[in-house]
Amino acid sequence: MPSPSQLRAATVERDPRWAAILARDAGANGRFLYSVRTTGVYCRPSCGSRRPRPENVAFHESSQNARAAGFRACKRCDPDGPTREQRQAAVVEDLCRWIERSDEPPSLQQLANHAGLSPSYTHRMFKAVTGVTPRAYAAANRAHRLRRELKGEASITSAIYAAGYNSSARFYEESSELLGMTPTQFRKGAAELPIRFAVGESSLGSVLVAATARGVCAILLGDDPEALVHELERQFPATELVGADPAFEELVANVVGLVEDPTVPSTVSLDIRGTAFQRRVWDALRKVPAGETVSYSELARIIGAPRAARAVAQACARNPLAVAIPCHRVVCANGSRSGYRWGVERKSALLDREGKE
């Protein structure tokens, strides 16, 4: 007959929280605490102290519960203080504000000195928290400043230098990627770059397809064609929208075909516009095979930013190219199909058509 100690151990080992303790899972921090009878302390799941024997472990919902049971806080993991992740997030937030205030993007060494950390650790920490490297964050901030400066009255050259570019030649090498057009066209409201569009019908409702000379820039799904056109106008408020000609209808038919059978590889050229982080998320999404799904956390790990699951979810929600960038293949950690810009029913239908049970 098992002893009381063996029974306690078996009960703890069956609890999923025990697996989190064994893995020192930082993601479980804040969900529960555990105490160790032989040491008299309570810890976070991620505590780096020696792993306890399961028969000596008890789980607690809060510090108050653990203290009421007679345990004291572990000095190593400090369960009552901010988590390691929270401390890192505060440091990275400070670095982000410094980058935004600087006329010239700070170097990695300067950022590390400011944080009192090594350059390699600063780089890893920054990417883990934000999902992008310090250089990519600085570049995105510079692009934002550039758009703001171009909307002012200063000359284009002055706007380029005010945004932090040391060389106009270097800027023009990147301008197409940053703005999707030349700075002159941007300042004119992109009137010289019309967007053609048309609305087709599919078994999942209306499909609006819009394209520039570079490729398809929007695929929108919905029930009301007029509402989709208004959404396109909101996305491109300063751009001339042109009703499509007969040749464009073939492109619309290709996109509708993709909606009807999302297992078919897309051959449609895309004009993808977004931040550096969004583009990384969308590029990773395009590599998820039909019939497979990933969670937001898994996608965050794929792009090398394991703590950026929330930012990944936001990038998916802002995806302007339904089906072509298959954000319908992202599900919650428990496998549920909630969270889709164009409706959960459409998401389920697309996954069903891909053979995903």
C-alpha positions in Angstrom: 0.0 0.0 0.0 1.5 3.4 -0.9 2.6 5.6 1.9 1.1 9.1 2.5 4.4 10.6 1.1 4.0 8.5 -2.1 0.4 9.5 -2.5 1.3 13.2 -2.1 4.0 12.8 -4.7 1.7 11.0 -7.2 -0.9 13.8 -6.8 1.6 16.5 -7.4 3.2 14.8 -10.4 -0.2 14.5 -12.1 -0.8 18.2 -11.7 0.2 20.2 -14.9 1.7 22.8 -12.6 4.4 20.3 -11.6 5.6 20.1 -15.3 5.9 23.9 -15.3 8.1 23.7 -12.2 10.3 21.1 -13.7 10.7 23.2 -16.9 11.2 26.4 -14.8 8.6 27.9 -17.2 8.7 31.7 -16.9 5.3 31.7 -18.8 3.7 30.2 -15.7 4.8 33.1 -13.5 1.8 34.9 -12.1 -0.5 31.9 -12.5 0.5 30.2 -9.3 3.2 29.8 -6.6 4.6 26.7 -5.0 5.9 26.0 -1.6 8.4 23.5 -0.3 7.7 21.9 3.1 11.4 21.1 3.8 12.7 24.6 3.2 9.7 26.6 4.4 9.7 29.0 1.4 7.4 29.7 -1.6 8.7 30.3 -5.1 7.7 31.3 -8.6 7.4 28.4 -11.1 10.6 29.7 -12.9 12.7 29.7 -9.7 16.3 28.5 -10.4 16.8 26.9 -7.0 17.2 23.2 -6.6 14.2 21.3 -7.8 12.1 20.0 -4.8 10.8 16.5 -4.3 7.2 16.3 -5.4 6.0 15.0 -2.0 7.2 18.2 -0.4 5.4 20.6 -2.8 2.1 22.4 -2.4 0.5 24.9 -4.8 -0.8 28.3 -3.9 -2.9 30.8 -5.8 -1.2 33.9 -4.3 1.5 35.0 -1.9 -1.2 35.7 0.7 -2.3 32.0 0.6 1.3 30.8 0.9 2.1 33.1 3.8 -1.1 32.1 5.5 0.1 28.5 5.3 3.2 29.4 7.1 5.7 29.9 4.3 8.1 32.8 3.6 9.1 34.3 0.2 12.1 32.8 -1.6 15.0 35.3 -1.6 16.3 33.9 -4.9 13.3 34.4 -7.1 11.6 37.1 -5.0 8.0 36.0 -5.8 6.5 39.2 -4.3 8.6 41.5 -6.4 8.6 42.2 -10.2 9.4 39.3 -12.4 12.5 39.1 -14.4 10.4 39.6 -17.5 8.8 42.7 -16.0 12.2 44.1 -15.1 13.5 43.5 -18.6 10.4 45.1 -20.1 11.0 48.2 -18.0 14.7 48.4 -19.2 13.6 47.9 -22.8 10.9 50.5 -22.6 13.5 53.0 -21.3 15.8 52.1 -24.3 12.9 52.5 -26.7 12.2 56.0 -25.4 15.9 56.9 -25.7 16.0 55.7 -29.3 12.9 57.8 -30.1 14.4 60.9 -28.5 17.8 60.6 -30.2 18.6 62.6 -33.3 21.0 59.7 -34.4 20.1 56.1 -33.7 22.2 55.0 -30.7 24.7 52.1 -31.3 24.2 48.8 -29.6 27.2 49.6 -27.4 25.6 52.9 -26.3 22.3 51.2 -25.5 24.2 48.5 -23.5 26.1 51.2 -21.6 22.9 53.0 -20.9 21.3 49.8 -19.5 24.5 48.7 -17.7 24.5 45.4 -19.5 26.6 43.7 -22.1 25.9 44.4 -25.8 25.0 40.7 -26.6 22.6 40.5 -23.6 21.0 43.9 -24.5 20.5 42.7 -28.1 18.8 39.4 -27.0 16.7 41.1 -24.3 15.5 43.9 -26.6 14.5 41.4 -29.4 12.8 39.0 -26.9 10.7 41.9 -25.5 9.9 43.8 -28.7 10.2 41.2 -31.3 12.7 43.3 -33.3 16.3 44.2 -32.9 17.4 47.6 -31.7 18.5 48.5 -35.2 15.1 47.5 -36.7 13.3 49.4 -34.0 15.4 52.5 -34.7 14.8 52.1 -38.4 11.0 51.9 -37.9 11.1 55.0 -35.6 13.1 56.8 -38.2 10.6 55.9 -40.9 7.8 57.3 -38.6 9.7 60.5 -38.1 10.3 60.8 -41.9 6.6 60.5 -42.6 5.9 63.2 -40.0 8.5 65.5 -41.4 7.3 65.0 -45.0 3.9 66.1 -44.0 5.3 69.4 -42.8 6.5 72.4 -44.8 10.2 71.7 -44.8 11.9 70.7 -48.0 12.3 67.0 -48.7 16.0 67.2 -48.1 15.5 68.9 -44.8 12.9 66.2 -43.9 15.3 63.5 -44.7 18.1 64.9 -42.5 15.6 65.7 -39.7 14.5 62.1 -39.7 18.1 61.0 -38.9 19.5 60.1 -42.3 23.1 61.2 -42.7 22.9 60.8 -46.5 20.1 61.5 -48.9 21.6 58.8 -51.2 21.2 56.3 -48.4 17.6 57.3 -47.9 16.7 57.0 -51.5 18.0 53.5 -51.5 15.4 52.6 -48.9 12.6 55.0 -49.8 10.5 52.6 -51.8 10.5 50.0 -49.0 9.8 52.7 -46.3 7.1 54.6 -48.0 5.9 52.4 -50.8 6.6 55.3 -53.2 9.0 58.3 -53.7 9.0 61.0 -51.1 7.6 63.5 -53.7 4.6 61.1 -54.3 4.2 60.7 -50.6 4.0 64.5 -50.1 1.5 64.8 -52.9 -0.7 62.2 -51.2 0.3 59.4 -53.6 -2.0 60.9 -56.3 0.4 59.6 -58.9 0.1 56.1 -57.7 -3.6 55.0 -58.2 -4.9 51.8 -56.7 -7.1 49.7 -58.9 -9.8 47.6 -57.1 -12.8 45.4 -57.7 -15.2 43.3 -55.6 -15.9 39.7 -56.4 -18.2 37.2 -54.8 -17.3 33.9 -53.1 -19.0 31.3 -51.0 -17.6 33.2 -47.9 -19.1 36.5 -49.0 -17.7 39.5 -50.9 -14.0 39.7 -51.7 -12.4 43.1 -52.4 -9.1 43.0 -54.2 -6.9 46.1 -54.6 -3.6 46.4 -56.3 -0.8 48.9 -57.1 1.7 48.6 -59.9 3.8 46.6 -57.5 1.1 44.0 -56.6 -2.0 43.3 -54.6 -2.0 45.5 -51.5 -5.4 44.5 -50.0 -7.7 41.5 -49.9 -10.7 42.2 -47.7 -13.5 39.8 -46.8 -17.0 40.8 -45.7 -20.8 40.7 -46.3 -21.3 44.2 -47.7 -19.3 45.3 -50.8 -19.9 49.0 -50.0 -18.5 48.6 -46.5 -15.4 46.9 -48.0 -14.8 49.9 -50.3 -15.1 52.3 -47.4 -12.6 50.2 -45.5 -10.2 50.4 -48.4 -10.7 54.2 -48.5 -9.8 54.3 -44.8 -6.6 52.3 -45.4 -5.5 54.6 -48.3 -7.2 58.0 -47.6 -5.0 60.1 -49.9 -4.8 57.7 -52.8 -6.8 57.7 -55.9 -8.9 54.6 -56.1 -9.8 53.5 -59.6 -12.4 51.0 -60.6 -10.8 48.0 -62.3 -10.8 47.3 -66.0 -11.7 43.9 -67.5 -8.0 42.7 -67.3 -8.2 43.2 -63.6 -11.1 40.8 -63.3 -8.7 37.9 -63.9 -6.7 38.9 -60.9 -9.9 39.1 -58.8 -10.9 35.6 -60.0 -7.5 34.2 -59.0 -8.0 35.6 -55.5 -11.5 34.3 -55.2 -10.2 31.0 -56.3 -7.7 31.2 -53.4 -10.6 31.8 -51.0 -12.5 28.8 -52.4 -9.5 26.5 -52.2 -6.8 27.9 -49.8 -4.7 24.8 -50.3 -3.7 26.0 -53.7 -0.3 27.8 -53.6 -0.8 31.5 -54.3 1.0 32.9 -57.4 -0.4 36.5 -56.8 2.2 39.2 -56.6 1.9 41.2 -53.3 2.6 44.7 -52.3 3.1 44.2 -48.6 3.4 47.2 -46.4 3.9 47.2 -42.7 6.4 47.7 -39.9 9.5 45.5 -39.7 7.9 43.4 -37.0 4.6 43.0 -38.9 6.5 41.9 -42.0 8.4 39.3 -40.0 5.2 37.9 -38.7 3.5 37.9 -42.1 6.6 36.3 -43.8 6.5 33.5 -41.2 2.8 33.0 -41.7 3.3 32.5 -45.5 5.5 29.6 -44.6 2.9 27.8 -42.5 1.6 24.9 -44.8 -2.0 24.5 -45.7 -3.7 22.1 -43.3 -1.4 23.1 -40.4 -1.9 25.7 -37.6 0.3 27.5 -35.1 -0.5 29.3 -31.9 0.4 32.9 -31.3 3.1 31.8 -28.9 4.5 29.3 -31.4 4.6 32.0 -34.1 6.4 34.3 -31.7 9.1 31.6 -31.1 9.4 31.0 -34.9 10.3 34.7 -35.5 12.7 34.6 -32.6 10.6 36.7 -30.2 9.1 34.2 -27.7 7.7 36.9 -25.4 6.0 38.8 -28.1 2.8 36.6 -28.5 0.6 39.6 -27.9 2.4 41.7 -30.5 2.1 38.7 -32.9 -1.6 38.6 -32.4 -1.8 42.4 -33.1 0.2 41.9 -36.3 -2.2 39.1 -37.4 -5.2 41.4 -36.7 -3.7 44.1 -38.9 -3.0 41.8 -41.8 -4.5 43.5 -44.9 -4.2 40.5 -47.2 -6.7 37.8 -46.2 -5.8 34.2 -47.3 -2.7 35.4 -49.3 -1.1 36.0 -45.9 -2.8 33.1 -44.1 -3.5 34.5 -40.6 -6.4 32.1 -40.4 -3.9 29.4 -39.6 -3.1 31.0 -36.3 -5.1 29.6 -33.4 -5.2 30.0 -29.6 -2.9 27.9 -27.4 -5.9 25.6 -26.6 -6.6 25.1 -30.3 -9.7 27.3 -30.4 -10.3 29.3 -33.6 -11.2 32.6 -32.0 -9.7 35.8 -33.2 -10.0 36.6 -36.9 -10.3 40.0 -38.6 -12.9 38.8 -41.0 -15.0 36.6 -38.6 -14.5 33.3 -36.8 -17.0 31.5 -39.2 -14.8 32.4 -42.2 -11.7 31.3 -40.3 -13.3 27.9 -39.5 -14.5 27.5 -43.1 -11.0 28.2 -44.5 -9.4 25.7 -42.0 -12.1 23.1 -42.9 -11.3 23.5 -46.6 -7.6 22.9 -45.8 -8.6 19.6 -44.1 -7.9 20.9 -40.6 -10.1 19.1 -38.1 
